[in-house]
Amino acid sequence: MDETDIRQLLAAGRQREAFELIMDRIQEKVFHLALSMTHHEPTARDLAQEALLRVWKALPTYNGRASLSTWIYTITRNVCLTELTRAARRPTVPLDAPEFAGLLESFAGADSSEVASGMDIEPMLARLPEKYQQVLRLFYLEQKSYEETAALLGQPLGTVKTNLFRARKELARLALLNESQTFGSQTKRA
């Protein structure tokens, strides 16, 4: 990446134009770095977006001691390491785990009384943050499209997709906890 023109734009106070050049030249590299660290494409996309947002916010403070690409990669690496550390502290379960087969599919096209063939989803939904409850209810229970959900919530499409991904992940985690608590109480009775 030739940084001369970007540095000139920054020196001239044209941050927006400099950032647009950065985006054109390095966006995919930032994503690939995040992907190499997380090995999970949706997470890598979220983290790359977060890293680029931090680059945008910090761009006025860029002092030129390191090359621009090194500076951006450092920000990306730090964002990824922070998320990996945070993820290691909280239990996660892949959505394709066998114990969740059909859970999210049963959400689609069902009203709250029909969800999950007897699994009471409402208590789990109530344990989610409000923004996750809203996006799950609109997308699955009311069968709204991404675009309709975004319009109803007054949020950008990307935010809705991110919240939906995170809501499904959290719902799966809660379902696993619910399943393990049920299993644990059955084991104690036996």
C-alpha positions in Angstrom: 0.0 0.0 0.0 1.5 3.3 -1.1 0.9 5.6 1.9 2.3 8.8 0.5 -1.1 10.1 -0.9 -2.9 9.1 2.3 -0.3 10.9 4.4 -0.7 14.0 2.2 -4.5 13.9 2.6 -4.1 13.6 6.4 -1.6 16.5 6.5 -4.1 18.6 4.5 -6.8 17.8 7.0 -8.8 15.7 4.5 -9.5 12.8 6.9 -12.6 11.5 5.1 -10.8 11.2 1.7 -7.8 9.6 3.4 -10.1 7.1 5.1 -11.8 6.3 1.8 -8.4 5.4 0.3 -7.6 3.3 3.3 -10.9 1.4 2.9 -10.3 0.8 -0.8 -6.8 -0.5 -0.2 -6.9 -2.3 3.1 -10.4 -3.4 4.0 -10.1 -6.9 2.7 -6.7 -7.3 4.3 -8.1 -6.3 7.7 -10.9 -8.8 7.2 -8.4 -11.6 6.4 -6.3 -10.8 9.4 -9.4 -11.0 11.6 -10.4 -14.2 9.9 -6.9 -15.7 10.4 -7.2 -15.0 14.1 -10.9 -16.0 14.8 -11.4 -18.7 12.1 -15.1 -17.7 12.0 -16.2 -15.5 9.1 -19.2 -13.7 10.7 -17.1 -12.8 13.8 -14.2 -11.8 11.5 -16.5 -9.4 9.6 -17.8 -7.9 12.8 -14.2 -7.4 14.2 -12.9 -6.0 10.9 -15.7 -3.5 11.0 -14.9 -2.6 14.6 -11.2 -2.2 13.7 -11.9 0.1 10.8 -14.2 2.1 13.0 -11.4 2.5 15.5 -9.0 3.5 12.7 -11.5 6.2 11.6 -11.8 7.5 15.1 -8.0 7.4 15.7 -6.9 8.7 12.3 -6.4 12.3 13.4 -4.0 11.0 16.1 -1.9 9.0 13.6 1.6 10.3 14.1 3.5 8.5 11.3 6.1 6.8 13.5 5.0 3.4 12.2 3.8 2.7 8.7 0.1 3.2 8.2 -0.5 -0.4 7.3 1.4 -1.6 10.5 -0.6 0.9 12.6 -3.9 -0.4 11.1 -2.9 -4.1 11.5 -2.0 -3.4 15.1 -5.4 -1.9 15.8 -7.0 -4.9 14.1 -4.9 -7.4 16.0 -5.7 -5.7 19.3 -9.5 -5.7 18.5 -9.3 -9.4 17.7 -7.2 -10.2 20.8 -9.7 -8.3 23.0 -12.6 -10.3 21.5 -10.8 -13.6 21.8 -10.1 -12.9 25.4 -13.7 -11.9 26.1 -15.0 -15.0 24.2 -12.7 -17.3 26.3 -14.4 -15.9 29.5 -17.9 -16.7 28.4 -19.2 -20.1 27.3 -20.2 -20.4 23.7 -21.8 -23.1 21.8 -21.7 -23.6 18.0 -25.2 -23.2 16.5 -24.7 -26.4 14.6 -24.2 -28.4 17.8 -26.4 -31.5 17.7 -28.4 -30.5 20.8 -29.6 -27.4 19.0 -30.7 -29.2 15.8 -34.1 -27.7 14.9 -34.2 -25.1 17.6 -33.8 -22.0 15.4 -35.7 -23.6 12.5 -38.6 -24.1 14.9 -38.6 -20.4 15.5 -39.4 -19.6 11.9 -43.0 -19.5 11.1 -44.2 -20.2 14.6 -46.0 -17.9 17.1 -44.7 -17.8 20.6 -47.1 -20.6 21.8 -45.9 -23.0 19.1 -42.1 -22.5 19.4 -39.8 -25.4 19.8 -42.4 -28.1 20.3 -43.0 -27.6 23.9 -39.8 -25.8 24.7 -40.8 -22.6 26.4 -38.8 -20.1 24.5 -40.4 -17.0 26.2 -38.3 -17.3 29.4 -35.2 -17.6 27.3 -36.2 -14.6 25.2 -36.9 -12.6 28.4 -33.3 -13.2 29.5 -31.9 -11.6 26.3 -31.2 -7.9 26.0 -34.1 -5.9 24.6 -32.4 -5.3 21.3 -32.0 -9.0 20.8 -35.5 -9.8 21.8 -36.8 -7.2 19.3 -34.8 -8.5 16.3 -35.6 -12.2 17.0 -39.3 -11.5 17.4 -39.5 -9.4 14.2 -37.4 -11.7 12.1 -38.5 -15.1 13.3 -41.9 -14.8 15.0 -43.3 -12.1 12.7 -41.3 -13.3 9.7 -40.1 -9.9 8.6 -37.2 -9.6 6.1 -33.9 -8.1 7.1 -34.9 -4.9 5.4 -38.3 -4.7 7.1 -36.8 -5.5 10.5 -34.2 -2.7 10.0 -37.0 -0.2 9.0 -39.2 -1.2 11.9 -36.3 -0.8 14.4 -34.9 2.3 12.7 -31.5 0.7 12.5 -29.0 0.1 9.6 -29.2 -3.2 7.9 -25.8 -4.2 9.1 -26.7 -3.6 12.7 -29.8 -5.7 12.3 -27.8 -8.6 10.8 -25.2 -8.3 13.6 -27.8 -8.2 16.3 -29.6 -11.2 14.8 -26.4 -13.2 14.7 -25.5 -12.3 18.3 -29.1 -12.9 19.4 -29.1 -16.4 17.9 -25.8 -17.1 19.5 -27.0 -16.0 22.9 -30.3 -17.9 22.5 -28.4 -21.1 21.7 -26.2 -20.5 24.8 -29.3 -20.1 27.0 -30.9 -23.2 25.4 -27.7 -25.2 26.3 -27.8 -23.8 29.8 -31.5 -24.7 30.1 -30.8 -28.2 28.7 -27.8 -28.8 31.1 -29.9 -27.6 34.1 -32.7 -29.9 33.1 -30.2 -32.8 32.7 -28.6 -31.9 36.0 -31.9 -31.9 37.9 -32.9 -35.2 36.3 -29.5 -36.8 37.3 -30.0 -35.6 40.9 -33.4 -37.2 41.1 -32.1 -40.5 39.8 
